[in-house]
Amino acid sequence: MKVKLEDIPVQFHAMVEIVGIDKFVEIAKLYGGTNTYIPTCKGIFRYARNREIVRQFNGVNYGELAIKHNMCVSNIKRIINENNI
């Protein structure tokens, strides 16, 4: 059976425009009927930034990383400590 855009509730049309009907149906199969949290872009980028900071850390370059990522040294240290480095 072929699913059409008109078969999908209006509040999901923007998502269908991004992922397409076939992928939306796959998402519905996995998560349909559940309350699913989708993180904000800000949160996703923060995780990516923190991963990059940990990758770039050489044991002593707190100040360099703070400048590079426009952060204070204490936040760089917190990120490093949270990752058990």
C-alpha positions as CSV (number, residue, x, y, z in Angstrom):
1,M,0.0,0.0,0.0
2,K,1.3,3.4,-1.0
3,V,1.4,6.1,1.8
4,K,0.7,9.6,0.7
5,L,1.3,12.9,2.4
6,E,-2.4,13.4,3.0
7,D,-2.4,10.1,5.1
8,I,0.1,11.7,7.6
9,P,-1.2,14.1,10.3
10,V,-0.5,17.8,9.3
11,Q,1.8,18.4,12.3
12,F,4.3,15.9,10.8
13,H,4.4,17.3,7.3
14,A,7.5,19.4,7.9
15,M,9.4,16.3,9.0
16,V,8.1,14.4,6.0
17,E,9.4,17.2,3.8
18,I,12.9,16.7,5.3
19,V,13.2,12.9,5.5
20,G,10.7,11.8,2.9
21,I,7.6,9.6,3.2
22,D,9.5,6.2,3.2
23,K,11.9,7.3,5.9
24,F,9.0,8.8,7.9
25,V,7.2,5.5,7.8
26,E,10.3,3.8,9.1
27,I,10.5,6.3,12.0
28,A,6.8,5.6,12.7
29,K,7.5,1.9,12.8
30,L,10.3,2.4,15.4
31,Y,8.7,5.2,17.5
32,G,5.0,5.3,16.7
33,G,2.9,5.8,19.8
34,T,5.8,6.7,22.0
35,N,6.8,10.1,23.5
36,T,10.3,10.6,22.0
37,Y,12.6,13.4,22.9
38,I,14.5,15.0,20.1
39,P,17.4,17.1,21.3
40,T,17.9,20.7,20.3
41,C,20.5,21.6,17.7
42,K,22.2,23.6,20.4
43,G,22.5,20.4,22.5
44,I,23.8,18.3,19.6
45,F,26.4,20.8,18.7
46,R,27.5,21.1,22.3
47,Y,28.1,17.3,22.5
48,A,30.1,17.5,19.2
49,R,32.1,20.5,20.5
50,N,32.9,18.7,23.8
51,R,33.9,15.6,21.9
52,E,36.3,17.7,19.8
53,I,37.7,19.4,22.9
54,V,38.5,16.0,24.5
55,R,40.0,14.8,21.2
56,Q,42.2,17.9,21.0
57,F,43.3,17.9,24.6
58,N,47.0,17.0,25.1
59,G,47.2,17.1,28.8
60,V,48.2,20.7,29.2
61,N,46.6,22.9,26.5
62,Y,43.6,24.2,28.5
63,G,44.2,27.8,27.5
64,E,44.7,27.0,23.9
65,L,41.4,25.1,23.8
66,A,39.6,27.9,25.7
67,I,40.7,30.4,23.1
68,K,40.0,28.1,20.1
69,H,36.4,27.3,21.3
70,N,35.7,30.8,22.8
71,M,35.3,29.4,26.3
72,C,36.8,30.0,29.7
73,V,39.5,27.7,31.0
74,S,37.3,26.5,33.8
75,N,34.7,25.2,31.3
76,I,37.4,23.4,29.4
77,K,38.6,21.8,32.6
78,R,35.0,20.7,33.5
79,I,34.6,19.1,30.0
80,I,37.9,17.3,30.4
81,N,37.1,16.1,33.9
82,E,33.6,15.0,32.9
83,N,35.2,12.7,30.4
84,N,37.6,11.2,32.9
85,I,40.7,12.5,31.1
